[in-house]
Amino acid sequence: MCAHVLVAEDDEKQAELIRRSLLAEGHTATVVHDGAAALDAARRLGPDLVVLDLMLPVVDGFGVCRVLRDGDDPGIPVVMLTARSSEDDVLLGLELGADDYLTKPYSPRELMARIRTVLRRSGRGAGARGGDPVVRAAGISVDPVRHEVRCAGEPVDCTPAEFQILLAMAGEPDRVFTRRQLLQCTRGFDRASTERAVDVHIMNLRRKIEADPRRPVRLVTVFGVGYKLNGGRA
């Protein structure tokens, strides 16, 4: 079952651990670090499930959950995470509509098991809907289950780090990713990678998906910021 999961966690190390665990399960993930960004991403992306830290800045997890339940998709599953374990907090989270609740510290395996259960129960995710897990943008398709990439219908041979970069960018076409953000995508696949090494991955990807790598139209540079995948390019 492949799903698009929105992770709202202000601890960057915890968020990265969750993201990598989700990718290993065949899911795609979008990570944000405050409640306002979580609400914006939920509206824009329509994720299959939200992993929601309670102690978020700007808008806390309770506030995010309350708005989600009053929004356009009130049935979106929410798995709430918190370091606060009082019974009142647990009950409030569940009363606001959280589908499950984990108290920190927790094991990534337990979180993934809870996510599988909630997705199965809710009927969300590509496997549950009988839908297509493949992410498509800019004439490129990225299959996180089969670990395959195609460009204009032709297979593209990618390294694990290149695949993770392309999967992240195809999941959010037209979003500008910084080198640091793309570097996070390669963690666990490219141990020696640095922010400058991201440029090498981008250069190699352009050789594989661009008609003219010197004049890229799909995977473009946003000077002074980073890179983006042009969503409108067929």
C-alpha angles and dihedrals in degrees: 000000000000118000139171106240125194111212116200107186127139094202102086094202092051091045092052092049090052092046093052092047091052092049090050088054091054096256128127119232140201116197127205130171107210138042097249091054089048092056092046093049092047091054094045101040107030095216123203092232139004124220100202128192112212097216099058122150123242093017118019124226093262090055093047092050091048092052093045091054091051094045137091093283106037092166096064107129117245127198108192124209126195146156088218110092104175116133091238092058092048092049093046091051092050093044090054089056107267109158094209139002131212125188120215131278096050134153119252088230091058091049092050090049091051091048092051090051094048093047092049092047093047096044090234128138131057095279093050093047095041084240133143117273092196116115113218132192138137093011089304127116122199118192110198093187099051092029091231132143127198129184117197086345095305121116117252121205109221133178115237091258092049090048093053092048092050092045091054094047095044089051090059108028116194092019112127111231121199120223089252092055092049090046088059088057090061097050110124091019102058109028095177094050122128131183089266090051086063087068089058091051090050091048091051092047091051090055088056103042106026126082087214112019090194090060104036119191100172106039103035137178120242099203116236092009115052139258140318139188110235105235096197095057109105 
